[in-house]
Structures are given as structure tokens and as C-alpha cells.
Amino acid sequence: MPLWAPPGRRLACSVHVVASISAETVPYQEPSAITFLARDVARESTPMNKAFTKESDGEDDDDGAGGALPAIPAGTRNYITPAGYQRLRDELLELMDVERPKVVEAVHWAAKNGDRSENGDYLYGKKRLREIDRRIRFLTKRLEIAEVTDPAVHHGRDQVFFGATVRYIDDAGVEETVRIVGIDEAQSAQGEVSWIAPIARALLKAQSGDVIRLATPGGEREIEVLEIRYPVS
């Protein structure tokens, strides 16, 4: 997968194509250049005085989304598709190179306009800056441990692995289609589910025609796999 780096910066993240989630060995990787890129951008940003630093350590969490994303289960890897990796990486660069410098500049301007305790622009700017910094830390950490897994390696196979698009029907006759992707990239509005979601775990390794049982809060359901698709490389 092509990786773009801004002029003057070297990005050397290793990308491993993994055949399936059951893979056990991973080659040694040097520390990701994303870490150094984040540090460089922080140094290059407009200098901030004490008024622009975080107000309390209690807000220094790295959940990246207000706790909305589930943690990576202990002992597992942070699988992600090539497209998902690129999307998160683009977001990280946008935050560091564009949005953060703009917010720092706005806060610097607002700080000059009277009483800061009653300055809405200043207070909002500081809050937004903390949100951006949390997101940058979150994305940096997750991309460093990301294991890019190309679902196209399974194209033509009739078994569910990471990256599969699966059409199934439940015992009430309702058809659904889901795509199994990484924890950090799943968008439910697009029909995507994380590979650690109950439906994904139930479907993994199933084949077309298989009837599997899915435990739900309302009781156990049976679902039949109708179709399995993978993208073409």
C-alpha cells in the first residue's frame, strides 16, 4: 500500500499482509515513524504559553473518541484493512498539519481579548485543542500497533475471514449484509462491524450454507450464511 509522507519527512511504517487471523508470527518491526512525525509536528506548531496547556491531568485520556471505541482484547492484534489504515493515517496528518495549528492560532488570538474566564472563543478553543491532542495520541498509538490485513488475499474463497462481506438470513427471515473490519475503522452506518463484535465472531470461519447460532440479549438465534465476498486485489 503506498504511503505518502510530507516533504522532508520520512515515513517508514512496516505493513504486513496477513493471510488470516490465526497467524501466529510477526516479523520484528522498528518503532513506527508516525511517533516521530507526531513529535516533529508538535515542535513545529505555534509555540504555546502556559495558558494553552491542559488544565488537568484528569482530561488527559487517550480514548480518542470519548470512550466510544472498545479496547483491543488482551493477547490479540489490532487488525485493520489497508483502506482503514490509510483513512486513519490521513486523519492524523490532517489534525497535526492543518487543524491543530489553526486552533492554536485562534486560541492565541482569543487570549488577547479581555478576561479569559468569560471569553467564549478562548474557552472553546482550549477545549477543542485538548480534544485534538487526545485524538492525535490515540491515533498515533493505534497506528503504531496496527497490523494491516488485506482481505483481497481471500478473493474467491468460500469461507469467512477478516475483511469478508457476508450476506446472511436469520430465523425470522430477515436478510442482513455486514463487512468484517478492524476495531478502529468499523462504521455501522456503512454496514461494517468490528471483528470482535458478536456477529463477526459467530461468522468467522463459516462457509456458505452453514447455519450458525448467535447468542443475543433476546436469546439464541440461528443465522444461515448465504454469500461471502472479498475485494479484488
N, C-alpha and C positions, 0 to 999 in steps of 0.2 A: 504494500500500500504506500503510495507516495506521501511523504511527509514534508510539508512546507515549513521553512524557517525564515524569519525576518532577516534582512541583510545584516551581516556582521555577527549573526548568532548561529551557533552550530547545534543542531538537534540530533541526538544520537540514540533515541529510544529504540530498543530492540523489539521486534514484532515477531511473535511465534505463531504459526498456523497450527492449530491443534485439531487432530482428527476427531476426537470425541472427549466427552467429559471424564471418561475413565482413564485418560492418560496419567501416568504417574511421575514421569521425569521431566524436568525443565532445565535447559542449559543455564549456566551461571550468567547473570546479567550485571553489567556495571551500573552504577547509580544513574537514574534517568536524568537527561539533560533538562527536563522540564523543571526540576528543582532549581537548577542554576539559572534557568530562564526567569523563573518567578523572582529569584533574589535580585537578578540584574534589573528587572523592571521596577522592583520596589526601590532600588537605589537611584534609578533614573527618574522616578516620579518627582513631582514638585515637592521640595522639602517641606515638612510639616513641623510646626512648633508644638508645644505640649497641649495646646488647645485642640489639636486634631487627633490625639491619640485616644485609644479606647478608654472609657470611663471606669470600667470594672472588669476584672477577670471573669466574673460570672457570665459575661456575654461572650467570652472567648471560646465558643464551642465550634466544632468543625463538622457539624452535621450537614452543612451545605444546603439544606432545604427545610429548616425548621423542624427536623426530626421526621420528615415525611418518608425518607428513604430507609429501607431496612438495612441493618448491619449485615456485613458479609459473614455467613456462618463460619464458626471456627473450623479450621482444617480444610476449608475449601478455597478455591481460587476466584479471582474477580474476572470471570469470563465476560467478553464483550465482542460484538461484531465489528468488522472494520469500519462500517458506516457510523456505528455508535461511538467508536473511539475518535473518529475524525470530528464528529459533531461536538463532543465534549472538549476536545482539544481546541477547536475553533472558538468555543465559548470562553475558554480560559484565556486565549490570546486576546480576544475582544475585551474582556474585563481588564486585563493588565495594560494593554496598549491604548485603549480608547476610553472605556467608561470610567476607570479609576482616576486617570489624570483629569478628566472633565469634572468629576465630583470634587476632587481635591481643590481644583481652581475655584469652583463655586463656593466651597466652604471658606476658602481663603478670602474671597470677596465678601461673603456674608459676615465674617468675623469682624470686618471693619465698620459694620453698620449698626452701631449702638450696642445696647445691653444684650449680651448673648443669651441670657436666661429667658428673654422674651422674643428672641429672634427666630421666627419660624423657619426661615431659609437655612440658618445656621444649624438649628437642631435637627431638621430633616436631613441636611447634608451629612452631618456626623453619623446619624442613624444609617443612612444609605451606605456610607463609607465602611461602617462595621459589617454590614451585610455583604458587601462586595469582598471584603478581606476574608470573611468566613468562607464564602463560596470559592475564592481563589485557593485557600488552604485545602478545602475539601477536594476540589478538582485535581490539585497537584498530587495529593496523597493517593486518590483513586487511580489516576492515570499512571502513576509510578508502579502500582501493583497490578495494573490491567494485563490480562492475557488475551490478546486478540485471537479470536477463533473464527475462521472463515467457514460459514455454513455451505459454501459452494463445493467444498470437498466431498459433500454427501449427495451432490446432484445425481439424480437417477436412482437413489436408494429408496426402498420402501420401509424405512424404519425411522422412528423419531429420535433425533439428536438435537443438540443445541443449534438454534437458528432455523429449525423447521417451521414451516407454516402448516398447521394441521386443521382440517375440517372434520368435525365430529357431530354426532347427534346424541342427545340424551334420552332417557327413558320416557320423557314427556313428549318426545317428537320434535324438540327444538334443536335446530342446527346452529352451530357456532363455528367461527374460524378464528384461531389465535396464532400468533407467531411468537416463538420462544426465544427471548433475547436476554441480555445482561441486566443485572440489578439496576445499574445506573442509567440505562438507556430506555427501559420499558415505558411506553406511553399507552395507557389503557384506551385513550380515545382513538388510537390507531390500530386497536386490536392486538396490541403487544402485551405479553405477560413475562415477568421475570422467571428465569429457570428455577428459582426456589419457590415459586408460587405453587400451591397445592395442585392446581390443574396441570401445571407443567410437569411436576414430579410424577403425577399419575400417568401422563402421556409418554414420558421418556422411555425409550426402548420398545414402545408398542409398534405394531405393524398395521397396515390397512386391513380392516375386517376384524381386528381384535376388539373384544368387549372388556372394558376395564371398570373397576369400581373406584369411585371418588367419594371420600368422606367429606361431608359438608355440615354446617351448623344445623341444617334441617334434616339430617340423616344421610345414609349412604345412597348414592345414585350410581346407575350404570350408564356408561357412555360408550358408543361404538365409533371407532376411528374409520372415517370414510375416505380421506385423502391426505397424502403427505407430499409436500412440495419443498424444494430448495432452490435458491437462486442459481443462475448460471454464472460461472466464473468469467 
